[in-house]
């Protein structure tokens, strides 16, 4: 792979043996922190050095019964299709690294019953990864589907939850939930202000006086309520202006942002091998992480560049301040804390 050498990501995280594999491949575009490629992601992953990545955050095509424009394997062939990617993902992960897989469920053809393929994935990957934790992503704004069983026959409720499986290479990946604390509720703020009598609760939990310590927020659960309601973003407006079809299966930026905050530090490397419209890259850029996005469809990659036309909104809430930069420049820099 002949890769453009003028981005920090490539200089610091790319491979020595890459040129042997695809000598004509170049980044479609690059920023100060990352690069996007139109390529077969298995080739790019195989070209990367061992233990060079801190987080793989991705959402591959789901095993849907109805074929989509972006392509999707069936549920009975899904694991055989995905296994080569999983093997390479494990190899490139650092021992402290994580692999977060967002995957949706599927319905059995012609029946109001569910396929089990997305629950089989962690069991089938047990020989490669540890399952650090499972997360449930709820999008309340999702349309009521499948229509046949939900809105026509009325025998099911709408399917609005997807899995995010958090895998790790070792039992102790890098993680810090202090980076993803949520604001305290009004009742907790009252408790902190007025105090609480330490006692044994009827449930058997011993609530000590340490419960009154202000930790600057509450620890979130593994149930993520993030609506996917993008309708007038800069990305969509630019797609419309250029008469380009936006990627039809985008997850909201808050989803990769949550895991990038939780599982990586500024300057770490984040990879999305099924990048689509490159929401993961946008989130990584915002959070001052280096990133690499791989997508086989050139039109999706071309449109994903719109996400980086304007200065990315930099995160200012986690200790360091940053000055926005422009696409392909070295203007982004960290300021003293």
Residue pairs with C-beta under 8 A, 6 or more apart in sequence:
1 15
1 18
1 19
1 21
1 22
1 23
1 25
1 39
1 43
1 44
1 47
2 18
2 19
2 22
2 23
2 24
2 25
2 26
3 10
3 14
3 18
3 25
3 26
3 27
3 35
4 10
4 26
4 27
4 30
4 35
5 11
6 30
7 27
7 30
7 31
7 32
7 34
7 35
8 32
8 33
8 290
9 30
9 33
9 34
9 35
9 269
9 290
9 291
9 292
10 27
10 30
10 35
12 269
12 290
13 48
13 52
13 53
13 269
13 290
13 292
14 47
14 48
14 49
15 47
15 48
15 49
15 52
16 49
17 47
18 47
18 48
21 43
21 46
21 47
22 39
22 43
22 47
25 37
25 38
25 39
25 43
27 35
27 36
27 37
28 36
28 37
28 38
28 298
28 301
28 302
28 305
29 35
29 36
29 301
29 305
29 308
29 327
29 328
30 36
30 328
31 285
31 308
31 325
31 327
31 328
32 325
32 328
32 329
32 330
32 331
32 332
33 284
33 285
33 288
33 289
33 290
33 291
33 332
34 281
34 284
34 285
34 290
34 291
34 292
34 293
35 291
35 292
35 293
36 275
36 278
36 281
36 292
36 293
36 294
36 295
36 301
36 304
36 305
37 44
37 292
37 293
37 294
37 295
37 301
38 295
38 296
38 297
38 298
38 301
39 294
39 296
40 296
41 85
41 273
41 274
41 294
41 295
41 296
42 84
42 85
42 88
42 273
44 273
44 292
44 294
45 85
45 88
45 89
45 91
45 92
45 273
45 294
46 88
48 88
48 92
49 92
50 91
50 92
51 91
51 92
51 93
51 94
51 95
51 97
52 92
52 94
52 269
53 92
53 93
53 94
53 97
53 269
53 270
53 271
54 93
54 94
54 96
54 97
54 98
54 174
54 263
54 264
54 265
54 268
54 269
54 270
54 289
55 97
55 98
55 99
55 100
55 259
55 260
55 263
55 264
55 268
55 269
55 270
55 271
55 289
56 89
56 92
56 93
56 97
56 98
56 99
56 100
56 270
56 271
56 272
56 273
57 100
57 102
57 256
57 259
57 260
57 270
57 271
57 272
57 280
58 100
58 101
58 102
58 271
58 272
58 273
58 274
58 275
58 280
59 101
59 102
59 103
59 249
59 251
59 274
59 276
60 82
60 85
60 101
60 103
60 273
60 274
61 68
61 70
61 71
61 72
61 73
61 249
61 274
62 72
62 103
62 104
62 105
62 106
62 118
62 249
63 72
63 73
63 74
63 75
63 78
63 106
63 115
63 117
63 118
64 72
64 106
65 74
65 75
65 106
65 107
65 108
65 109
68 248
68 249
69 245
69 248
70 247
70 248
70 249
70 276
70 297
70 300
73 81
73 82
75 106
75 115
75 117
76 117
78 117
78 121
79 117
79 120
79 121
79 124
82 121
83 124
85 273
86 125
86 128
86 129
87 128
89 99
89 273
90 99
90 128
90 129
90 169
92 271
93 99
93 169
94 169
95 169
95 170
96 169
96 170
96 172
96 173
96 174
97 168
97 169
97 173
97 174
98 132
98 166
98 167
98 168
98 173
98 174
98 175
98 259
98 263
99 129
99 166
99 167
99 168
99 169
100 164
100 165
100 166
100 167
100 259
100 263
101 121
101 163
101 164
101 165
101 167
102 137
102 162
102 163
102 164
102 251
102 255
103 118
103 121
103 162
103 163
103 164
103 165
104 118
104 162
104 163
105 114
105 115
105 117
105 118
105 159
105 162
105 163
106 114
106 115
106 117
106 118
107 113
107 114
107 115
107 146
107 149
107 159
108 114
108 115
112 146
112 148
112 149
112 153
112 155
112 156
118 163
119 163
121 165
122 131
122 134
122 165
122 167
125 131
125 167
128 167
129 167
129 168
129 169
130 167
130 168
130 169
130 170
130 171
131 165
131 166
131 167
132 166
132 167
132 168
132 173
132 175
133 166
133 222
134 163
134 164
134 165
134 166
134 222
135 163
135 164
135 165
135 166
135 222
135 223
135 224
136 161
136 162
136 163
136 164
136 222
136 223
136 224
137 161
137 162
137 163
137 164
137 224
137 226
137 255
138 160
138 161
138 223
138 224
138 225
138 226
139 160
139 162
139 226
139 227
139 228
139 252
140 160
140 225
140 227
141 227
141 228
141 229
142 158
142 159
142 160
142 228
143 158
144 150
144 151
144 157
144 158
145 158
145 159
146 156
146 159
149 155
149 156
150 156
150 157
150 158
150 159
164 224
164 255
164 259
166 259
166 263
173 263
174 263
174 264
174 265
175 262
175 263
176 262
177 219
177 220
177 262
178 215
178 216
179 261
179 262
179 318
180 220
180 258
180 261
180 262
181 215
181 216
181 217
181 218
181 219
181 220
182 217
182 218
182 219
182 220
183 217
183 218
184 192
184 217
184 218
185 218
188 218
191 211
191 212
192 212
192 214
195 212
196 207
196 209
196 211
196 212
198 207
198 208
198 209
198 211
199 207
200 206
200 207
201 207
224 255
224 258
226 252
226 254
226 255
226 258
227 252
228 250
228 251
228 252
229 252
230 236
230 250
230 252
234 306
234 307
234 309
234 310
235 246
235 277
235 303
235 304
235 306
235 307
236 246
238 303
238 306
238 309
239 245
239 246
239 303
239 306
242 303
244 299
244 302
244 303
245 299
245 303
246 277
246 303
247 276
247 277
247 300
247 303
247 304
249 276
250 276
250 277
250 279
251 279
252 279
253 279
253 282
253 283
253 286
255 279
256 272
256 279
256 280
256 283
256 284
257 283
257 286
257 287
260 270
260 280
260 283
260 284
260 287
260 289
261 287
261 318
264 270
264 287
264 289
266 287
266 288
266 289
266 320
266 334
267 288
267 289
267 290
268 289
268 290
269 289
269 290
269 291
269 292
270 280
270 281
270 284
270 289
270 290
270 291
270 292
271 291
271 292
271 293
271 294
272 278
272 280
272 281
272 291
272 292
272 293
272 294
273 294
274 294
274 295
275 281
275 293
275 294
275 295
275 300
275 301
275 304
276 295
276 300
276 304
277 300
277 303
277 304
277 307
278 293
278 295
278 301
278 304
278 307
279 307
280 291
280 293
281 291
281 292
281 293
281 304
281 307
281 308
282 307
282 308
282 312
284 290
284 291
285 291
285 308
285 312
286 312
286 313
286 314
286 315
287 315
287 318
288 314
288 315
288 320
288 322
288 332
288 334
293 301
293 304
295 301
295 304
305 327
308 327
309 327
311 324
311 325
311 326
312 324
312 325
313 324
314 321
314 322
314 323
314 324
314 332
315 322
316 322
319 337
320 334
320 335
320 337
321 334
321 335
321 337
322 332
322 333
322 334
322 335
323 331
323 332
323 333
323 335
324 331
324 332
325 331
325 332
325 333
